[in-house]
């Protein structure tokens, strides 16, 4: 039977199948006359059609009747079901699924999710706490005496809330020992503050308010994730905002943004400072917090598929736990390193292409990737002036050249479904089958 792992975080809902294929989309849904459209297409309409776009249906997952005449959705659960169907169809309709789910979902919501997945239909092997999924194998990396307990604080960020979890390692076990949900801190809270900051700069410098028209508001929110990622390697960034009077230049300074967000992040940073001696780990979805703070930018940051990959490694150990509705928050005995290979369900197929924003380039040739002025250019040749030059060597992808300013993160093996980072840009490795 085919198995997939589903991670429920509405910033980026993600599913990975046994073939190593990864599919993801944000928790936005557009209700149209023809049906429900979910993911990035819905997000691109969120500020153009706010009356038709839903984005809090995962946080408020319930069966309370929605107001208005909505032929395709009686309640938030119907909207969530539409998104689940899209994800599972993209992943090839697997027979079984392990669900990675955060502490912000209560038991009633877990029961509802179980029912939605059963209607797809797919068999739920088990629910795993998403912080545990990320951190299962971090214990050997945490500093401390081998005969004492070790801990890491795991930070996860959703669209409208965040979760802090304390993960404890002892002997050969791992356990979630404490958790706290911060309902006032979500990705949209950070985006809203930054959008207001950009608006104030434009009003002050040009007497132009981009939020006066929905097109301007949508354009700013579309670009905010990329602008935040740029601050990982840049202290300032110049952008151009379109207006009826032409293109208007705006400078964003990381120091200003950090100061701007200090109040919003104050509760989180205060909690982290109370555990100053503990190791800190940020989920992929919380990456923006580590970027936009001075004190946590060097903390551990997990890759996008860390949690789902770990769930695949431990999937066989979850069989027989399906009667337990609650999230699995502890593992009493981790497999030994020598046994992990036997437990792991490996993605199948060496990657053949590099994918970025819907365009793919073959790895059978040398690829030169140039990142400049907010644009990504990939050429099928060796260019020493490029940001990075990549080549496939067996099952490994190597950098033949890298500029002095480039930051590069390569996967340990070039399997489809994995990803690499060049500066703040994420590229995916995929397998393309011809014929």
C-alpha positions as CSV (number, residue, x, y, z in Angstrom):
1,X,0.0,0.0,0.0
2,X,1.2,3.5,-0.8
3,X,2.0,5.9,2.0
4,X,2.2,9.7,2.2
5,X,3.0,12.1,5.1
6,X,0.8,15.2,5.4
7,X,1.9,18.3,7.4
8,X,-0.9,20.6,8.4
9,X,0.5,24.1,8.7
10,X,-1.7,26.7,6.9
11,X,1.4,28.8,6.0
12,X,2.4,25.9,3.7
13,X,0.3,22.7,3.8
14,X,2.7,20.0,2.6
15,X,2.3,16.4,1.4
16,X,5.1,14.0,0.4
17,X,4.6,10.6,-1.1
18,X,6.8,7.5,-1.2
19,X,8.1,8.5,-4.7
20,X,9.7,11.5,-3.0
21,X,7.3,14.0,-4.7
22,X,6.4,17.0,-2.6
23,X,3.3,19.2,-3.1
24,X,2.4,22.2,-1.0
25,X,0.1,25.2,-1.0
26,X,-0.9,27.9,1.5
27,X,-4.1,27.8,3.4
28,X,-6.1,30.2,1.2
29,X,-9.4,29.3,-0.5
30,X,-11.3,31.2,-3.2
31,X,-15.1,30.4,-3.4
32,X,-16.2,30.8,-7.0
33,X,-19.4,30.0,-8.9
34,X,-17.7,26.8,-10.2
35,X,-16.2,25.6,-7.0
36,X,-13.4,26.1,-4.5
37,X,-9.9,27.0,-5.6
38,X,-7.2,26.6,-3.0
39,X,-3.5,27.5,-2.6
40,X,-1.4,30.1,-4.3
41,X,-4.1,31.0,-6.9
42,X,-6.5,31.8,-4.0
43,X,-3.8,33.8,-2.2
44,X,-3.3,35.9,-5.4
45,X,-6.9,37.0,-5.1
46,X,-7.0,37.4,-1.3
47,X,-6.8,41.2,-1.3
48,X,-8.6,41.6,-4.7
49,X,-11.7,39.6,-3.6
50,X,-11.6,39.6,0.2
51,X,-15.3,38.8,0.3
52,X,-14.7,35.5,-1.5
53,X,-11.4,34.4,-0.1
54,X,-11.1,32.4,3.1
55,X,-7.8,32.1,5.1
56,X,-8.7,31.2,8.7
57,X,-10.5,27.9,8.1
58,X,-7.7,25.8,9.4
59,X,-7.4,27.8,12.6
60,X,-11.2,27.9,13.0
61,X,-11.7,24.3,11.7
62,X,-15.3,23.5,12.7
63,X,-18.8,22.8,11.3
64,X,-20.4,26.1,12.2
65,X,-22.6,27.3,9.4
66,X,-21.1,30.1,7.3
67,X,-23.1,33.2,6.5
68,X,-24.0,34.0,2.9
69,X,-25.1,32.0,0.0
70,X,-22.1,29.6,-0.5
71,X,-23.2,26.6,-2.7
72,X,-19.8,24.8,-2.3
73,X,-19.1,25.3,1.4
74,X,-21.5,25.0,4.4
75,X,-18.7,25.5,6.9
76,X,-14.9,25.7,7.3
77,X,-14.6,21.9,7.3
78,X,-16.0,21.9,3.7
79,X,-13.3,24.4,2.6
80,X,-10.6,22.3,4.4
81,X,-11.9,19.2,2.7
82,X,-11.5,20.8,-0.7
83,X,-7.9,21.6,0.0
84,X,-7.2,18.1,1.3
85,X,-8.7,16.6,-1.9
86,X,-6.4,18.8,-4.0
87,X,-3.3,17.8,-2.1
88,X,-4.0,14.1,-2.1
89,X,-4.9,14.1,-5.8
90,X,-1.6,15.9,-6.5
91,X,0.3,13.2,-4.5
92,X,-1.2,10.4,-6.5
93,X,-4.1,9.4,-4.1
94,X,-2.0,7.4,-1.6
95,X,-3.7,4.6,0.4
96,X,-2.3,5.6,3.8
97,X,-1.2,8.8,5.5
98,X,0.7,9.9,8.6
99,X,-0.5,13.3,9.7
100,X,1.9,15.8,11.3
101,X,-0.2,18.3,13.3
102,X,0.6,21.0,15.7
103,X,-0.6,21.6,19.3
104,X,-2.9,24.4,18.1
105,X,-5.4,21.7,16.9
106,X,-7.6,20.4,19.7
107,X,-9.1,17.0,20.0
108,X,-12.4,18.0,18.4
109,X,-10.5,19.3,15.4
110,X,-8.4,16.2,15.2
111,X,-11.6,14.1,15.1
112,X,-12.9,16.3,12.3
113,X,-9.7,15.9,10.3
114,X,-9.9,12.2,10.8
115,X,-13.4,12.3,9.3
116,X,-12.3,14.5,6.4
117,X,-9.5,12.2,5.5
118,X,-11.8,9.1,5.7
119,X,-14.1,10.8,3.2
120,X,-11.2,11.2,0.6
121,X,-10.8,8.2,1.3
122,X,-7.4,7.5,2.9
123,X,-6.4,5.4,6.0
124,X,-4.8,7.5,8.8
125,X,-1.9,5.6,10.2
126,X,-1.4,8.1,13.0
127,X,-1.2,11.7,14.2
128,X,2.3,13.0,15.1
129,X,2.9,16.2,16.9
130,X,4.7,18.4,14.3
131,X,7.3,19.7,16.7
132,X,8.2,16.1,17.6
133,X,8.3,15.2,13.9
134,X,10.8,18.0,13.2
135,X,13.0,17.2,16.2
136,X,13.0,13.3,16.5
137,X,16.6,13.0,15.6
138,X,18.0,16.3,16.9
139,X,19.0,14.8,20.3
140,X,22.5,13.8,19.1
141,X,23.1,17.4,18.0
142,X,22.0,19.1,21.2
143,X,24.9,20.1,23.5
144,X,25.0,18.5,27.0
145,X,26.2,15.5,28.9
146,X,25.2,12.2,27.4
147,X,23.9,11.0,30.8
148,X,21.6,13.9,31.4
149,X,18.4,15.1,29.7
150,X,18.8,17.5,26.8
151,X,16.2,19.9,25.5
152,X,15.5,22.0,22.4
153,X,12.9,24.7,22.1
154,X,11.0,24.3,18.8
155,X,9.3,27.3,17.2
156,X,6.6,26.8,14.6
157,X,4.7,29.7,12.9
158,X,1.2,29.3,11.3
159,X,-0.8,32.0,9.4
160,X,-2.5,33.3,12.5
161,X,-0.8,31.7,15.5
162,X,2.5,30.1,16.6
163,X,3.5,27.2,18.8
164,X,6.5,26.9,21.2
165,X,7.3,23.3,22.2
166,X,10.0,22.0,24.6
167,X,11.4,18.7,23.3
168,X,13.3,16.6,25.8
169,X,15.8,13.8,25.0
170,X,16.8,11.2,27.5
171,X,18.3,7.7,27.2
172,X,17.0,6.6,23.8
173,X,13.6,8.4,24.0
174,X,12.2,11.8,22.9
175,X,9.2,13.6,24.3
176,X,7.3,16.9,24.0
177,X,7.4,18.0,27.7
178,X,5.8,21.5,27.4
179,X,3.9,23.5,24.8
180,X,2.4,26.9,24.5
181,X,0.2,28.4,21.7
182,X,0.6,32.1,21.0
183,X,-2.7,33.1,19.2
184,X,-1.6,36.7,18.7
185,X,1.6,35.9,16.7
186,X,1.1,34.5,13.2
187,X,2.7,35.1,9.8
188,X,-0.1,37.3,8.7
189,X,0.5,39.6,11.8
190,X,4.1,40.0,10.6
191,X,3.1,40.6,7.0
192,X,0.5,43.2,8.1
193,X,3.0,45.2,10.1
194,X,5.5,45.2,7.2
195,X,2.8,46.2,4.7
196,X,1.8,49.1,7.0
197,X,5.5,50.1,7.2
198,X,5.9,50.2,3.4
199,X,2.6,52.1,3.1
200,X,3.9,54.8,5.6
201,X,7.1,55.2,3.6
202,X,5.3,55.7,0.4
203,X,2.8,58.2,1.9
204,X,5.7,60.1,3.5
205,X,8.0,60.2,0.5
206,X,5.5,60.4,-2.4
207,X,2.0,61.2,-0.9
208,X,0.9,57.9,-2.4
209,X,-1.1,55.3,-0.6
210,X,-0.8,51.9,-2.3
211,X,-3.6,50.5,0.0
212,X,-6.1,52.9,-1.6
213,X,-6.6,50.4,-4.3
214,X,-6.9,46.6,-4.0
215,X,-4.3,46.0,-6.8
216,X,-1.7,47.9,-4.8
217,X,-2.4,46.0,-1.6
218,X,-2.4,42.6,-3.4
219,X,0.9,43.5,-5.1
220,X,2.6,44.3,-1.8
221,X,1.4,41.1,0.0
222,X,2.4,39.0,-3.0
223,X,6.0,40.2,-2.7
224,X,6.4,40.3,1.1
225,X,7.6,36.7,1.6
226,X,10.4,37.3,-0.9
227,X,11.3,40.6,0.6
228,X,11.7,39.0,4.1
229,X,13.9,36.2,2.7
230,X,16.2,38.8,1.2
231,X,17.0,40.0,4.7
232,X,18.8,36.7,5.5
233,X,21.7,37.9,3.4
234,X,21.1,41.7,3.0
235,X,20.8,44.5,5.5
236,X,18.8,46.7,3.1
237,X,16.8,46.2,0.0
238,X,15.5,48.6,-2.7
239,X,12.2,47.9,-4.3
240,X,9.9,49.5,-6.8
241,X,6.2,50.0,-6.3
242,X,4.0,50.7,-9.3
243,X,1.6,53.7,-9.1
244,X,-0.4,55.8,-11.5
245,X,2.5,58.3,-11.4
246,X,5.0,55.6,-12.4
247,X,7.4,53.4,-10.5
248,X,8.2,54.6,-7.0
249,X,11.4,53.5,-5.3
250,X,11.4,52.4,-1.6
251,X,14.2,51.3,0.6
252,X,13.7,48.7,3.3
253,X,16.2,48.5,6.1
254,X,16.6,45.3,8.2
255,X,17.4,47.4,11.3
256,X,14.1,49.3,10.9
257,X,12.1,46.1,10.3
258,X,13.7,44.4,13.4
259,X,12.7,47.4,15.5
260,X,9.3,47.5,14.0
261,X,8.6,43.8,14.9
262,X,10.2,43.9,18.4
263,X,6.8,44.6,20.1
264,X,5.0,41.9,18.1
265,X,7.8,39.3,18.9
266,X,8.3,40.4,22.5
267,X,6.3,37.6,24.1
268,X,8.1,35.0,22.0
269,X,11.5,36.4,22.6
270,X,10.8,36.8,26.4
271,X,9.9,33.1,26.6
272,X,13.0,32.1,24.7
273,X,15.2,34.2,27.0
274,X,13.7,32.3,30.0
275,X,15.4,29.3,28.5
276,X,18.5,31.0,27.4
277,X,20.7,27.9,28.1
278,X,18.5,25.7,25.9
279,X,19.1,24.8,22.3
280,X,16.6,26.5,19.9
281,X,15.2,25.1,16.7
282,X,13.0,26.9,14.1
283,X,10.7,25.1,11.7
284,X,10.9,26.0,8.1
285,X,7.7,28.0,8.5
286,X,9.2,30.0,11.4
287,X,12.2,30.9,9.3
288,X,11.1,34.5,9.0
289,X,11.3,35.0,12.8
290,X,14.9,33.9,12.9
291,X,15.7,36.2,10.0
292,X,14.0,39.2,11.6
293,X,15.6,39.0,15.0
294,X,19.2,39.8,16.0
295,X,19.6,37.1,18.6
296,X,18.1,34.0,16.9
297,X,19.4,34.2,13.3
298,X,22.1,31.7,14.0
299,X,19.7,29.1,15.6
300,X,19.0,25.8,14.0
301,X,16.7,26.1,11.0
302,X,15.0,23.0,9.6
303,X,14.5,22.3,5.9
304,X,11.0,22.3,4.4
305,X,10.6,18.5,4.5
306,X,12.4,17.8,7.8
307,X,9.2,16.7,9.7
308,X,7.7,14.6,6.9
309,X,11.0,13.0,6.2
310,X,11.4,12.0,9.8
311,X,7.8,10.6,9.8
312,X,8.7,8.4,6.9
313,X,11.7,7.1,8.9
314,X,9.4,6.2,11.8
315,X,6.2,5.3,9.9
316,X,6.4,1.6,10.5
317,X,6.6,2.2,14.3
318,X,3.2,4.0,14.1
319,X,1.2,1.1,13.0
320,X,-1.2,-0.1,15.6
321,X,-1.7,3.4,17.1
322,X,-4.6,4.4,14.9
323,X,-7.1,3.9,17.7
324,X,-5.4,6.7,19.6
325,X,-6.9,9.9,18.3
326,X,-4.5,12.1,20.2
327,X,-1.2,13.4,18.8
328,X,1.8,11.2,19.4
329,X,4.0,13.4,21.6
330,X,6.6,10.9,22.7
331,X,8.7,8.0,21.3
332,X,9.9,5.7,24.0
333,X,12.6,4.1,22.0
334,X,14.2,5.5,18.9
335,X,15.7,3.1,16.4
336,X,19.5,2.8,16.6
337,X,21.4,4.4,13.8
338,X,22.2,1.0,12.3
339,X,18.4,0.2,12.2
340,X,17.3,3.5,10.8
341,X,18.0,2.5,7.2
342,X,15.7,-0.4,7.5
343,X,12.9,1.7,8.9
344,X,13.3,4.5,6.4
345,X,11.0,4.7,3.4
346,X,13.2,6.3,0.9
347,X,12.2,8.6,-2.0
348,X,12.6,6.8,-5.3
349,X,14.4,8.2,-8.2
350,X,17.4,10.5,-8.7
351,X,16.4,14.0,-9.7
352,X,16.6,14.9,-13.4
353,X,15.7,18.5,-13.3
354,X,16.0,21.7,-11.3
355,X,12.7,23.4,-10.7
356,X,12.0,27.1,-9.9
357,X,8.6,28.8,-10.2
358,X,7.2,26.4,-12.7
359,X,10.2,26.2,-15.0
360,X,12.6,23.2,-15.0
361,X,16.1,22.8,-16.3
362,X,17.9,19.4,-17.0
363,X,20.6,18.3,-14.6
364,X,22.2,16.4,-17.4
365,X,24.1,19.6,-18.3
366,X,25.9,22.2,-16.2
367,X,23.6,24.9,-14.9
368,X,24.6,28.4,-14.2
369,X,22.3,30.2,-11.8
370,X,22.5,34.0,-11.6
371,X,20.5,36.0,-9.0
372,X,20.6,39.8,-9.4
373,X,18.1,42.6,-9.0
374,X,15.4,40.3,-7.7
375,X,15.5,38.0,-10.7
376,X,16.7,34.4,-11.2
377,X,18.3,33.4,-14.5
378,X,19.4,29.8,-15.3
379,X,21.6,29.0,-18.3
380,X,22.6,25.6,-19.5
381,X,26.3,26.3,-19.6
382,X,29.3,27.1,-17.3
383,X,29.4,30.8,-16.6
384,X,32.0,32.0,-14.1
385,X,30.1,35.2,-13.6
386,X,27.0,33.4,-12.3
387,X,26.1,33.3,-8.7
388,X,26.4,29.5,-8.6
389,X,27.3,26.9,-11.2
390,X,25.8,23.4,-10.5
391,X,26.4,20.0,-11.9
392,X,25.1,16.5,-11.1
393,X,27.8,13.9,-10.2
394,X,26.1,10.5,-9.9
395,X,23.6,10.9,-7.1
396,X,25.2,14.1,-5.8
397,X,24.7,17.7,-6.9
398,X,27.8,19.8,-6.6
399,X,28.8,23.5,-6.9
400,X,31.5,23.9,-9.6
401,X,31.6,27.6,-8.8
402,X,30.1,30.0,-6.3
403,X,30.5,33.7,-6.0
404,X,31.9,35.2,-2.8
405,X,28.6,36.7,-1.7
406,X,26.5,33.6,-2.4
407,X,25.1,31.4,0.4
408,X,24.4,27.9,-0.7
409,X,22.7,24.9,0.9
410,X,22.7,21.6,-1.1
411,X,21.0,18.4,-0.2
412,X,23.1,15.4,0.8
413,X,21.8,13.4,-2.2
414,X,20.0,14.6,-5.4
415,X,16.7,12.7,-5.0
416,X,13.5,14.0,-6.4
417,X,11.5,16.0,-3.8
418,X,14.5,17.5,-2.2
419,X,15.4,21.1,-2.4
420,X,18.4,23.5,-2.4
421,X,18.8,27.1,-1.4
422,X,20.8,29.8,-3.2
423,X,20.8,33.0,-1.0
424,X,17.1,33.3,-0.1
425,X,15.8,31.4,-3.1
426,X,14.4,27.9,-2.9
427,X,14.8,25.4,-5.8
428,X,13.3,22.0,-6.0
429,X,14.8,18.8,-7.4
430,X,12.3,16.8,-9.5
431,X,12.2,13.8,-11.7
432,X,10.8,14.2,-15.2
433,X,9.9,11.1,-17.1
434,X,9.8,11.4,-20.9
435,X,7.3,8.9,-22.4
